[in-house]
């Protein structure tokens, strides 16, 4: 399992776009903690949910 994420990266969950933009808080043993703008903090199992990194150029 290879992650291309670091704390601070902005991501979306393509399966739940209504969660909004999330910011990665931590990555520990395949669990990614993300603070989403519309639903708050979620712990994502990287084996089950694919996150997409977004560019924050604004």
PAZAPA-4460 file (N, C-alpha, C; in steps of 0.05 Angstrom, whole numbers, plus 32768, in hexadecimal, padded with zeros to 4 digits):
% residues 58
    n_x    n_y    n_z   ca_x   ca_y   ca_z    c_x    c_y    c_z   seq   type   mol
   8011   7FE8   8000   8000   8000   8000   8012   8019   8000     1      X     A
   800F   8029   7FEC   8020   8041   7FE9   800D   805A   7FE9     2      X     A
   8014   806D   7FFB   8004   8085   7FFC   8013   809C   7FF0     3      X     A
   8005   80AD   7FE2   8010   80C5   7FD7   8004   80DD   7FE6     4      X     A
   8000   80D9   7FFF   7FF3   80EE   8010   8005   80F5   8027     5      X     A
   8003   810E   8030   8010   8118   8048   7FFC   8128   8058     6      X     A
   8000   812A   8072   7FEF   813C   8081   7FEF   8158   8075     7      X     A
   7FD8   8164   8073   7FD5   817E   8067   7FCB   817E   804B     8      X     A
   7FCD   8167   803D   7FC3   8164   8022   7FA5   8167   8022     9      X     A
   7F9B   8173   800C   7F7E   8175   8009   7F74   815F   7FF6    10      X     A
   7F5E   8153   7FFE   7F53   813B   7FF0   7F35   813D   7FEE    11      X     A
   7F2A   812C   7FDC   7F0E   8127   7FDB   7F09   8109   7FDB    12      X     A
   7EF2   8101   7FE4   7EEA   80E5   7FE2   7ED7   80E3   7FCA    13      X     A
   7EE0   80D8   7FB4   7ECF   80D7   7F9C   7EB4   80C9   7FA0    14      X     A
   7EB3   80B6   7FB3   7E9A   80A8   7FB9   7E86   80B8   7FC9    15      X     A
   7E91   80CD   7FD7   7E80   80DE   7FE8   7E88   80FB   7FE4    16      X     A
   7E83   8105   7FCB   7E8C   8121   7FC5   7E7E   8135   7FD7    17      X     A
   7E66   812E   7FE2   7E58   8141   7FF3   7E66   8146   800D    18      X     A
   7E7B   8136   8014   7E8B   813A   802C   7E9B   8154   8029    19      X     A
   7EA0   815C   8010   7EAF   8174   800A   7ECD   816F   800A    20      X     A
   7EDD   8184   800B   7EFA   8182   800B   7F03   817B   8027    21      X     A
   7F16   8168   8028   7F21   8160   8042   7F3F   8166   8043    22      X     A
   7F49   816A   805B   7F65   816D   805F   7F70   8156   8071    23      X     A
   7F85   8149   8067   7F90   8132   8075   7F9D   813C   808F    24      X     A
   7F95   812F   80A5   7FA0   8135   80C0   7FB7   8122   80C7    25      X     A
   7FB3   8108   80C2   7FC8   80F5   80C9   7FC4   80DB   80B8    26      X     A
   7FDA   80CC   80B6   7FD9   80B2   80A9   7FE8   809F   80BB    27      X     A
   7FD9   808B   80C5   7FE5   8077   80D7   7FDB   805C   80CF    28      X     A
   7FEE   804A   80C7   7FE8   802E   80C0   7FD0   802B   80AE    29      X     A
   7FD0   8039   8098   7FBA   8036   8085   7FA0   8044   808C    30      X     A
   7FA0   8052   80A2   7F89   8062   80AA   7F8F   8080   80A6    31      X     A
   7F7F   808D   8096   7F84   80A9   808F   7F6E   80BA   809D    32      X     A
   7F76   80CB   80AF   7F62   80DD   80BC   7F60   80F7   80AB    33      X     A
   7F48   80FD   80A3   7F43   8114   8092   7F2D   8125   809E    34      X     A
   7F31   813F   809E   7F1D   8151   80A8   7F0F   815D   808F    35      X     A
   7EF6   8154   808B   7EE6   815D   8074   7ED6   8176   807B    36      X     A
   7ED2   8188   8068   7EC4   81A1   806D   7EA7   819D   8074    37      X     A
   7E99   8189   8069   7E7C   8186   806D   7E75   8170   8082    38      X     A
   7E87   815E   8088   7E80   8148   809B   7E93   8145   80B2    39      X     A
   7EA8   8156   80B3   7EBB   8155   80C9   7ECF   813F   80C5    40      X     A
   7EDA   8136   80DC   7EF0   8123   80DB   7EE7   8107   80D6    41      X     A
   7EF4   80FA   80C3   7EEF   80DE   80BB   7F0A   80CF   80BC    42      X     A
   7F09   80B6   80C5   7F20   80A4   80C3   7F1B   8091   80AC    43      X     A
   7F2B   8093   8097   7F28   8084   807E   7F3B   806C   807E    44      X     A
   7F30   8055   8078   7F40   803D   8074   7F49   803D   8057    45      X     A
   7F63   8041   8053   7F6E   8044   8038   7F6A   802B   8027    46      X     A
   7F64   8014   8034   7F5F   7FFB   8024   7F43   7FFC   8018    47      X     A
   7F31   800B   8024   7F15   800B   801B   7F0C   8023   800C    48      X     A
   7F18   803A   8011   7F0F   8053   8005   7F27   8061   7FF7    49      X     A
   7F22   8069   7FDF   7F37   8077   7FD0   7F32   8095   7FD2    50      X     A
   7F46   80A3   7FDB   7F45   80C0   7FDC   7F54   80CC   7FC3    51      X     A
   7F4B   80E3   7FBA   7F58   80F0   7FA4   7F64   810B   7FAE    52      X     A
   7F7D   810F   7FA8   7F8B   8128   7FB0   7F81   813E   7F9D    53      X     A
   7F7D   8155   7FA8   7F76   816C   7F97   7F8C   8181   7F9A    54      X     A
   7F8F   8191   7F85   7FA2   81A7   7F86   7F96   81BF   7F93    55      X     A
   7FA5   81CB   7FA6   7F9B   81E3   7FB3   7FAC   81FA   7FA9    56      X     A
   7FA4   8205   7F92   7FB3   821A   7F85   7FA7   8236   7F8B    57      X     A
   7F92   8237   7F9B   7F85   8251   7FA1   7F93   825E   7FB8    58      X     A
***
